[in-house]
Amino acid sequence: MAKSFEFFFDYVSPTAYLALPVAQGVAERTSATLVYRPMFLGGVMQATGNRPPGMVPAKGAYMNRDILRCAEHIRLPFHSNPAFPMNTLGLIRATIGLESDPGEQVRFITTCFHACWGQPDTLDPSDKAAVAAMCSANGFDANQIAALATSNAAKDKIRANTEEAVARGIFGAPSFLVGDELFFGHDRLDYVERMLA
């Protein structure tokens, strides 16, 4: 049976942005399949009673510094997003709507994460014109992405992914599952790699 691990994420999470290239590296080194599982983090937090780190002032201040340190460590550009905590529902629905074309889906995931956290002029995902411009600049059909963002099928799939995440013990993002074994956080991917190896 082929090895695989699941990546539950939402673009609102800056640590999920940090996790993306690291997770892709783990998949490459272990020859495991990385399964992308977009979910609505707000729904997960509400269902599990979790709270954003920024609601604890000392933890929020630490995380702001630590994210910069981690981004520098993996040589990934990082920029705070003034729209945070932004509404990413349209983007994650569009992402799941692209699942029939895995290569295009991964390209869209990478583009969205970079637009939200990796460039000085960060994207506000609730700004439809800005999302359309991001799509056009990166070779995506802006009309297709807009349609996927509002489609009932994509809404149902995101709801199902979010409910499944909660049922499987996920309480935040990024979260990784190797079978039923849960690993939370971008800094736990070395454990994921060890388990896959």
C-alpha positions as CSV (number, residue, x, y, z in Angstrom):
1,M,0.0,0.0,0.0
2,A,1.4,3.4,-1.0
3,K,2.4,5.8,1.8
4,S,0.4,9.0,2.2
5,F,-0.2,11.8,4.7
6,E,-2.9,14.4,4.8
7,F,-2.5,18.1,5.2
8,F,-5.5,19.9,6.7
9,F,-5.2,23.7,6.2
10,D,-6.8,27.0,5.8
11,Y,-5.1,30.1,4.1
12,V,-5.9,32.2,7.2
13,S,-3.1,30.3,9.1
14,P,0.3,31.8,8.7
15,T,1.9,28.6,10.1
16,A,0.1,26.5,7.4
17,Y,1.9,28.8,4.9
18,L,5.2,27.9,6.6
19,A,4.2,24.2,6.6
20,L,3.5,23.9,2.8
21,P,7.0,23.7,1.4
22,V,8.3,21.6,4.3
23,A,5.4,19.1,3.9
24,Q,6.2,19.0,0.1
25,G,9.8,18.2,1.0
26,V,8.8,15.4,3.3
27,A,6.6,13.9,0.5
28,E,9.6,14.1,-1.9
29,R,12.1,12.5,0.5
30,T,9.8,9.7,1.7
31,S,8.0,9.1,-1.7
32,A,4.7,9.5,0.1
33,T,1.7,11.1,-1.4
34,L,0.7,14.5,0.2
35,V,-3.1,14.7,0.3
36,Y,-4.3,18.3,0.4
37,R,-7.4,18.8,2.7
38,P,-8.7,22.4,2.8
39,M,-11.0,23.1,5.7
40,F,-12.7,26.0,7.3
41,L,-10.5,26.8,10.4
42,G,-13.1,29.0,12.0
43,G,-15.5,26.1,12.0
44,V,-12.9,23.8,13.5
45,M,-12.0,26.3,16.2
46,Q,-15.7,26.9,17.1
47,A,-16.5,23.1,17.2
48,T,-13.5,22.3,19.4
49,G,-13.5,25.4,21.7
50,N,-10.0,26.4,20.5
51,R,-9.0,30.0,20.5
52,P,-6.6,31.9,18.2
53,P,-3.1,32.4,19.8
54,G,-3.5,36.2,19.5
55,M,-6.3,36.1,22.2
56,V,-3.5,35.4,24.7
57,P,-1.4,38.6,24.5
58,A,1.9,37.0,25.6
59,K,1.4,34.1,23.2
60,G,0.4,36.3,20.4
61,A,3.5,38.5,20.8
62,Y,5.7,35.4,20.9
63,M,4.1,33.9,17.8
64,N,4.6,37.1,15.8
65,R,8.4,36.9,16.5
66,D,8.6,33.1,16.1
67,I,6.8,33.1,12.7
68,L,9.5,35.4,11.4
69,R,12.2,33.3,12.9
70,C,10.7,30.1,11.3
71,A,10.3,31.7,7.9
72,E,13.9,32.9,7.9
73,H,15.0,29.4,8.9
74,I,13.3,27.8,5.9
75,R,14.2,30.8,3.6
76,L,10.6,31.6,3.0
77,P,9.5,35.2,2.5
78,F,6.9,36.3,5.1
79,H,4.8,39.4,5.4
80,S,2.0,40.1,8.0
81,N,-1.4,40.5,6.4
82,P,-3.3,43.6,7.5
83,A,-6.6,41.8,6.7
84,F,-5.9,39.1,9.3
85,P,-8.0,37.3,10.4
86,M,-9.3,37.3,6.9
87,N,-12.3,35.5,5.3
88,T,-10.9,32.7,3.3
89,L,-14.0,30.7,2.6
90,G,-14.1,31.6,-1.1
91,L,-10.5,30.6,-1.6
92,I,-10.8,27.3,0.2
93,R,-14.0,26.5,-1.7
94,A,-12.3,27.2,-5.0
95,T,-9.4,25.0,-3.9
96,I,-11.5,22.0,-3.2
97,G,-13.4,22.7,-6.5
98,L,-10.1,22.1,-8.3
99,E,-9.5,18.6,-6.8
100,S,-10.2,16.9,-10.1
101,D,-7.0,18.4,-11.4
102,P,-4.4,17.8,-8.7
103,G,-1.6,19.6,-10.5
104,E,-3.7,22.7,-10.9
105,Q,-5.0,22.4,-7.4
106,V,-1.4,22.4,-5.9
107,R,-0.5,25.3,-8.1
108,F,-3.5,27.2,-6.8
109,I,-2.7,26.3,-3.2
110,T,0.9,27.6,-3.6
111,T,-0.3,30.8,-5.3
112,C,-2.9,31.5,-2.6
113,F,-0.6,31.0,0.3
114,H,2.1,33.2,-1.3
115,A,-0.5,35.9,-2.1
116,C,-1.7,35.9,1.5
117,W,1.7,35.7,3.3
118,G,4.6,35.7,0.9
119,Q,4.5,39.1,-0.8
120,P,4.6,42.6,0.5
121,D,1.3,43.5,-1.1
122,T,-0.7,40.8,0.7
123,L,-4.0,39.5,-0.6
124,D,-7.3,40.2,1.2
125,P,-9.2,37.0,0.2
126,S,-12.6,38.7,0.7
127,D,-11.7,41.3,-2.0
128,K,-13.1,39.7,-5.1
129,A,-11.3,42.1,-7.5
130,A,-8.0,41.4,-5.8
131,V,-8.6,37.6,-6.1
132,A,-9.5,38.0,-9.7
133,A,-6.3,40.0,-10.3
134,M,-4.3,37.3,-8.5
135,C,-5.9,34.6,-10.8
136,S,-5.2,36.5,-14.0
137,A,-1.6,37.2,-13.0
138,N,-0.9,33.6,-12.3
139,G,-2.7,32.0,-15.3
140,F,-5.9,30.9,-13.6
141,D,-9.4,31.5,-15.0
142,A,-10.8,34.1,-12.7
143,N,-14.4,33.4,-13.7
144,Q,-13.9,29.7,-13.0
145,I,-12.4,30.4,-9.6
146,A,-15.2,32.8,-8.7
147,A,-17.8,30.2,-9.8
148,L,-16.1,27.5,-7.7
149,A,-16.0,29.9,-4.7
150,T,-19.8,30.1,-4.6
151,S,-20.8,26.6,-5.9
152,N,-23.0,24.5,-3.7
153,A,-20.9,21.4,-4.4
154,A,-17.7,23.2,-3.1
155,K,-19.6,24.5,0.0
156,D,-20.8,20.9,0.8
157,K,-17.3,19.5,0.3
158,I,-15.7,22.1,2.6
159,R,-18.4,21.5,5.2
160,A,-17.7,17.8,5.0
161,N,-13.9,18.2,5.2
162,T,-14.3,20.5,8.3
163,E,-16.6,18.1,10.0
164,E,-14.3,15.2,9.2
165,A,-11.3,17.1,10.6
166,V,-13.1,17.7,13.9
167,A,-14.3,14.1,14.1
168,R,-10.6,12.9,13.6
169,G,-9.4,15.1,16.5
170,I,-8.1,18.1,14.6
171,F,-8.4,21.4,16.5
172,G,-6.2,23.8,14.5
173,A,-4.1,24.3,11.4
174,P,-1.8,23.1,10.1
175,S,-2.6,19.5,11.0
176,F,-1.2,16.4,9.5
177,L,-2.5,12.8,9.7
178,V,-0.6,9.7,8.9
179,G,-3.4,7.2,9.0
180,D,-5.1,8.0,12.3
181,E,-1.9,9.6,13.9
182,L,-2.3,13.3,14.3
183,F,0.5,15.8,14.2
184,F,-0.3,19.5,14.9
185,G,1.8,22.4,13.7
186,H,4.4,23.2,11.1
187,D,7.2,22.3,13.5
188,R,6.0,18.6,13.8
189,L,6.8,17.6,10.3
190,D,10.1,15.9,11.3
191,Y,7.9,13.5,13.3
192,V,5.7,12.9,10.3
193,E,8.8,12.2,8.2
194,R,10.1,9.8,10.7
195,M,6.8,7.9,10.8
196,L,6.6,7.8,7.0
197,A,10.2,6.6,6.7
